[in-house]
Amino acid sequence: MKKFKLGGIIEHRDLNVLGLENIPDQSGLTGIIFQALAHRGINVQFIVQTLNRLHQNQIILAVAESEGREALAVMEELRPRIGHPDLTLQSNRAIISIFGPHFRERPGIAGTFFQALDSQGISILAISTSISTCSCVIEAADLPRAVKAVGQAFELPGGGD
């Protein structure tokens, strides 16, 4: 089977992942969260948000490791305003992303990506996608193996594996 052609692989190292669980499904709370982080100069590099079956929001976000404790402190300050969510902070995380071309028109790219990571025993901790990019949060120690596995599963620019 012919390999999918990628535009490339992007690696983000030295990240913390902040989890906010059980946020009420109330208009405006997500804006409050991300505006507060921006006000403190914290750049959010990855966001996943979902509504659970109890109609509570769950948000996972990644920030630079140097900003993780500050991001957690911001969320602690906001807790009364945003429904007292459960907060977690995980260190030693990384993101591996793949990008285009033509992801929108090519079924199977995400499956190939996830299978490449799985083939190396790499746990996917969170996923975020767009029409041109697929990103996974993983343990930082797994990043070199992840890059190698993805490079072998796809055709990279310049013809290299």
PATIGU-612029 format. One record per residue: residue in one letter; residue number from 0; z, y, x negated of N, C-alpha, C in turn. Coordinates in steps of 0.1 Angstrom, whole numbers, padded with zeros to 4 digits, always signed. Layout:
// PATIGU-612029
aa/i/n_w/n_v/n_u/ca_w/ca_v/ca_u/c_w/c_v/c_u
A/NUM/Z/Y/X/Z/Y/X/Z/Y/X
...
//
This chain:
// PATIGU-612029
aa/i/n_w/n_v/n_u/ca_w/ca_v/ca_u/c_w/c_v/c_u
M/0/+0000/-0012/-0008/+0000/+0000/+0000/+0000/+0012/-0009
K/1/-0008/+0022/-0005/-0009/+0035/-0013/+0004/+0043/-0011
K/2/+0008/+0049/-0022/+0020/+0057/-0022/+0017/+0071/-0016
F/3/+0027/+0076/-0009/+0026/+0090/-0004/+0027/+0099/-0016
K/4/+0019/+0110/-0015/+0018/+0120/-0025/+0029/+0131/-0022
L/5/+0037/+0134/-0032/+0047/+0145/-0030/+0043/+0157/-0037
G/6/+0048/+0169/-0032/+0047/+0181/-0040/+0056/+0181/-0051
G/7/+0068/+0174/-0049/+0078/+0173/-0060/+0091/+0169/-0055
I/8/+0100/+0168/-0064/+0114/+0165/-0062/+0123/+0176/-0066
I/9/+0132/+0180/-0058/+0142/+0191/-0062/+0156/+0185/-0063
E/10/+0163/+0188/-0073/+0177/+0184/-0075/+0186/+0195/-0075
H/11/+0197/+0194/-0067/+0208/+0204/-0067/+0221/+0197/-0072
R/12/+0227/+0201/-0082/+0239/+0195/-0088/+0251/+0204/-0086
D/13/+0262/+0198/-0089/+0275/+0206/-0089/+0278/+0212/-0075
L/14/+0278/+0204/-0065/+0280/+0209/-0052/+0294/+0203/-0046
N/15/+0299/+0211/-0036/+0310/+0206/-0028/+0304/+0205/-0014
V/16/+0309/+0196/-0006/+0305/+0195/+0008/+0317/+0198/+0017
L/17/+0315/+0207/+0026/+0326/+0211/+0035/+0322/+0206/+0049
G/18/+0331/+0199/+0055/+0330/+0193/+0068/+0339/+0200/+0078
L/19/+0333/+0204/+0089/+0341/+0210/+0101/+0338/+0201/+0113
E/20/+0349/+0195/+0118/+0347/+0186/+0129/+0355/+0191/+0141
N/21/+0350/+0188/+0153/+0356/+0190/+0165/+0357/+0206/+0168
I/22/+0346/+0212/+0166/+0345/+0227/+0170/+0340/+0227/+0184
P/23/+0347/+0235/+0193/+0343/+0236/+0207/+0328/+0240/+0208
D/24/+0321/+0235/+0218/+0307/+0238/+0221/+0308/+0252/+0228
Q/25/+0309/+0262/+0220/+0310/+0276/+0226/+0300/+0285/+0218
S/26/+0292/+0292/+0226/+0283/+0301/+0220/+0289/+0311/+0210
G/27/+0283/+0313/+0199/+0287/+0323/+0189/+0295/+0318/+0178
L/28/+0301/+0306/+0179/+0310/+0301/+0168/+0303/+0298/+0155
T/29/+0291/+0292/+0156/+0283/+0289/+0144/+0280/+0302/+0137
G/30/+0276/+0312/+0144/+0273/+0325/+0138/+0286/+0331/+0131
I/31/+0297/+0330/+0137/+0310/+0335/+0131/+0312/+0327/+0118
I/32/+0310/+0314/+0117/+0312/+0307/+0105/+0304/+0311/+0094
F/33/+0291/+0312/+0096/+0281/+0315/+0086/+0281/+0330/+0082
Q/34/+0285/+0338/+0091/+0286/+0353/+0087/+0298/+0354/+0078
A/35/+0309/+0347/+0081/+0321/+0348/+0073/+0319/+0344/+0059
L/36/+0311/+0333/+0057/+0308/+0328/+0044/+0299/+0338/+0037
A/37/+0289/+0343/+0044/+0280/+0353/+0037/+0288/+0366/+0033
H/38/+0297/+0370/+0042/+0305/+0382/+0039/+0313/+0380/+0026
R/39/+0317/+0368/+0023/+0324/+0365/+0010/+0315/+0362/-0001
G/40/+0301/+0363/+0001/+0292/+0360/-0010/+0289/+0346/-0013
I/41/+0293/+0337/-0003/+0291/+0323/-0005/+0277/+0318/+0000
N/42/+0269/+0313/-0008/+0256/+0308/-0005/+0256/+0293/+0000
V/43/+0252/+0291/+0012/+0252/+0278/+0018/+0238/+0272/+0015
Q/44/+0238/+0260/+0008/+0225/+0254/+0003/+0220/+0243/+0012
F/45/+0229/+0239/+0022/+0225/+0227/+0030/+0233/+0228/+0043
I/46/+0227/+0226/+0054/+0234/+0227/+0067/+0230/+0215/+0076
V/47/+0239/+0208/+0082/+0236/+0199/+0093/+0246/+0202/+0104
Q/48/+0242/+0203/+0116/+0250/+0206/+0127/+0246/+0196/+0138
T/49/+0256/+0190/+0145/+0253/+0182/+0157/+0264/+0183/+0167
L/50/+0260/+0180/+0179/+0270/+0180/+0190/+0273/+0165/+0193
N/51/+0286/+0162/+0193/+0290/+0148/+0196/+0290/+0145/+0211
R/52/+0293/+0133/+0214/+0294/+0129/+0229/+0305/+0136/+0237
L/53/+0314/+0142/+0230/+0325/+0149/+0236/+0322/+0164/+0237
H/54/+0310/+0167/+0234/+0305/+0181/+0234/+0313/+0190/+0224
Q/55/+0316/+0184/+0212/+0322/+0192/+0201/+0312/+0192/+0190
N/56/+0311/+0203/+0183/+0302/+0205/+0172/+0308/+0199/+0159
Q/57/+0299/+0194/+0151/+0302/+0189/+0138/+0293/+0196/+0128
I/58/+0298/+0202/+0118/+0290/+0209/+0108/+0293/+0204/+0094
I/59/+0283/+0201/+0087/+0284/+0197/+0073/+0276/+0207/+0065
L/60/+0282/+0213/+0055/+0275/+0223/+0047/+0278/+0221/+0032
A/61/+0268/+0224/+0024/+0270/+0223/+0009/+0270/+0236/+0003
V/62/+0279/+0238/-0007/+0280/+0251/-0014/+0282/+0247/-0029
A/63/+0279/+0256/-0038/+0282/+0254/-0052/+0296/+0250/-0054
E/64/+0298/+0241/-0064/+0312/+0236/-0066/+0321/+0248/-0069
S/65/+0316/+0258/-0076/+0324/+0269/-0079/+0329/+0277/-0067
E/66/+0322/+0275/-0056/+0325/+0282/-0043/+0332/+0274/-0033
G/67/+0334/+0261/-0036/+0340/+0252/-0026/+0354/+0255/-0021
R/68/+0363/+0258/-0030/+0376/+0262/-0026/+0377/+0275/-0018
E/69/+0368/+0284/-0022/+0367/+0297/-0014/+0362/+0295/+0000
A/70/+0351/+0286/+0001/+0346/+0283/+0014/+0356/+0276/+0023
L/71/+0364/+0267/+0017/+0375/+0261/+0025/+0385/+0271/+0029
A/72/+0389/+0281/+0020/+0398/+0291/+0024/+0393/+0300/+0035
V/73/+0380/+0303/+0035/+0374/+0311/+0046/+0375/+0303/+0059
M/74/+0372/+0290/+0059/+0373/+0282/+0071/+0388/+0281/+0076
E/75/+0397/+0280/+0067/+0412/+0280/+0071/+0415/+0293/+0078
E/76/+0410/+0304/+0073/+0413/+0317/+0079/+0407/+0318/+0093
L/77/+0395/+0312/+0095/+0388/+0312/+0108/+0393/+0302/+0118
R/78/+0400/+0292/+0114/+0404/+0281/+0123/+0409/+0286/+0136
P/79/+0418/+0296/+0138/+0422/+0300/+0151/+0410/+0305/+0160
R/80/+0401/+0312/+0154/+0389/+0318/+0161/+0379/+0307/+0165
I/81/+0378/+0296/+0158/+0367/+0287/+0160/+0373/+0273/+0165
G/82/+0384/+0273/+0171/+0389/+0261/+0178/+0397/+0251/+0170
H/83/+0402/+0255/+0159/+0411/+0247/+0150/+0404/+0234/+0146
P/84/+0392/+0235/+0140/+0385/+0222/+0136/+0392/+0215/+0125
D/85/+0389/+0202/+0124/+0394/+0195/+0112/+0385/+0198/+0101
L/86/+0391/+0201/+0089/+0383/+0205/+0077/+0384/+0195/+0066
T/87/+0373/+0192/+0059/+0374/+0184/+0047/+0365/+0190/+0036
L/88/+0369/+0188/+0024/+0361/+0193/+0013/+0359/+0181/+0003
Q/89/+0347/+0178/+0000/+0344/+0167/-0009/+0337/+0173/-0022
S/90/+0341/+0169/-0033/+0335/+0174/-0046/+0326/+0163/-0051
N/91/+0320/+0167/-0063/+0311/+0157/-0070/+0299/+0152/-0061
R/92/+0293/+0162/-0054/+0281/+0159/-0046/+0269/+0165/-0052
A/93/+0257/+0160/-0048/+0244/+0165/-0052/+0235/+0164/-0040
I/94/+0223/+0171/-0041/+0213/+0170/-0031/+0200/+0166/-0038
I/95/+0193/+0156/-0033/+0180/+0153/-0037/+0170/+0156/-0026
S/96/+0160/+0163/-0029/+0150/+0167/-0018/+0136/+0164/-0023
I/97/+0128/+0160/-0013/+0114/+0158/-0016/+0106/+0168/-0007
F/98/+0095/+0173/-0012/+0087/+0182/-0004/+0072/+0179/-0004
G/99/+0065/+0183/+0006/+0051/+0182/+0010/+0042/+0177/-0001
P/100/+0030/+0176/+0001/+0022/+0183/+0012/+0021/+0174/+0024
H/101/+0018/+0181/+0035/+0015/+0174/+0048/+0025/+0165/+0054
F/102/+0038/+0168/+0052/+0048/+0159/+0058/+0047/+0158/+0073
R/103/+0043/+0169/+0079/+0042/+0169/+0094/+0032/+0158/+0099
E/104/+0021/+0156/+0092/+0011/+0147/+0096/+0012/+0133/+0090
R/105/+0023/+0130/+0083/+0024/+0117/+0076/+0036/+0109/+0080
P/106/+0035/+0100/+0090/+0047/+0092/+0094/+0050/+0082/+0082
G/107/+0063/+0080/+0080/+0067/+0070/+0070/+0073/+0076/+0058
I/108/+0072/+0090/+0056/+0077/+0096/+0044/+0092/+0095/+0043
A/109/+0099/+0098/+0054/+0114/+0097/+0054/+0118/+0083/+0052
G/110/+0112/+0073/+0058/+0116/+0059/+0057/+0114/+0055/+0042
T/111/+0103/+0059/+0036/+0101/+0055/+0022/+0112/+0062/+0013
F/112/+0115/+0074/+0016/+0125/+0081/+0008/+0139/+0074/+0009
F/113/+0143/+0072/+0022/+0156/+0065/+0024/+0156/+0051/+0018
Q/114/+0146/+0044/+0019/+0145/+0030/+0014/+0146/+0030/-0001
A/115/+0140/+0040/-0008/+0140/+0041/-0022/+0155/+0043/-0027
L/116/+0162/+0052/-0019/+0176/+0054/-0023/+0184/+0041/-0020
D/117/+0182/+0035/-0009/+0189/+0023/-0005/+0187/+0011/-0015
S/118/+0174/+0011/-0021/+0171/+0000/-0030/+0180/+0001/-0043
Q/119/+0186/+0013/-0045/+0194/+0014/-0057/+0209/+0015/-0053
G/120/+0212/+0011/-0040/+0226/+0011/-0036/+0232/+0025/-0034
I/121/+0223/+0035/-0032/+0228/+0049/-0031/+0231/+0052/-0017
S/122/+0243/+0056/-0014/+0247/+0060/-0001/+0243/+0074/+0003
I/123/+0237/+0076/+0014/+0233/+0089/+0019/+0244/+0094/+0027
L/124/+0250/+0105/+0023/+0261/+0111/+0030/+0257/+0121/+0041
A/125/+0246/+0127/+0040/+0240/+0136/+0050/+0226/+0138/+0048
I/126/+0218/+0141/+0059/+0204/+0143/+0058/+0200/+0156/+0066
S/127/+0191/+0163/+0060/+0185/+0175/+0066/+0170/+0175/+0064
T/128/+0162/+0178/+0074/+0148/+0178/+0072/+0142/+0190/+0078
S/129/+0129/+0193/+0074/+0121/+0203/+0080/+0107/+0197/+0081
I/130/+0097/+0205/+0084/+0084/+0200/+0085/+0078/+0198/+0071
S/131/+0084/+0203/+0061/+0079/+0202/+0047/+0089/+0196/+0037
T/132/+0101/+0194/+0041/+0111/+0189/+0031/+0121/+0179/+0038
C/133/+0125/+0170/+0030/+0135/+0160/+0034/+0146/+0160/+0023
S/134/+0159/+0163/+0027/+0170/+0164/+0017/+0181/+0154/+0021
C/135/+0187/+0149/+0011/+0199/+0140/+0013/+0210/+0144/+0003
V/136/+0222/+0145/+0009/+0234/+0147/+0001/+0238/+0133/-0004
I/137/+0241/+0132/-0017/+0246/+0119/-0023/+0257/+0122/-0033
E/138/+0263/+0112/-0038/+0273/+0113/-0048/+0266/+0118/-0061
A/139/+0272/+0128/-0068/+0266/+0134/-0079/+0262/+0124/-0090
A/140/+0271/+0114/-0092/+0268/+0103/-0102/+0256/+0095/-0099
D/141/+0251/+0095/-0087/+0239/+0087/-0083/+0226/+0095/-0085
L/142/+0227/+0108/-0088/+0215/+0116/-0088/+0204/+0111/-0098
P/143/+0208/+0108/-0110/+0197/+0103/-0119/+0190/+0090/-0114
R/144/+0197/+0081/-0109/+0191/+0069/-0103/+0183/+0072/-0091
A/145/+0187/+0082/-0083/+0180/+0086/-0071/+0166/+0092/-0075
V/146/+0167/+0101/-0085/+0154/+0107/-0089/+0144/+0096/-0094
K/147/+0149/+0087/-0102/+0141/+0076/-0107/+0135/+0068/-0096
A/148/+0143/+0064/-0087/+0139/+0056/-0076/+0128/+0063/-0067
V/149/+0131/+0075/-0064/+0121/+0083/-0056/+0108/+0085/-0064
G/150/+0109/+0088/-0077/+0097/+0089/-0085/+0089/+0076/-0085
Q/151/+0095/+0065/-0084/+0088/+0052/-0084/+0082/+0049/-0070
A/152/+0088/+0054/-0060/+0084/+0051/-0046/+0072/+0060/-0042
F/153/+0071/+0072/-0048/+0061/+0082/-0044/+0051/+0085/-0055
E/154/+0040/+0091/-0052/+0031/+0096/-0062/+0035/+0111/-0064
L/155/+0038/+0114/-0077/+0043/+0127/-0080/+0031/+0136/-0086
P/156/+0032/+0149/-0086/+0022/+0157/-0091/+0019/+0153/-0106
G/157/+0007/+0154/-0110/+0004/+0151/-0124/+0002/+0136/-0126
G/158/+0003/+0128/-0115/+0001/+0113/-0116/+0012/+0106/-0122
G/159/+0024/+0112/-0125/+0035/+0105/-0131/+0043/+0098/-0121
D/160/+0049/+0086/-0125/+0059/+0079/-0117/+0073/+0082/-0122
//
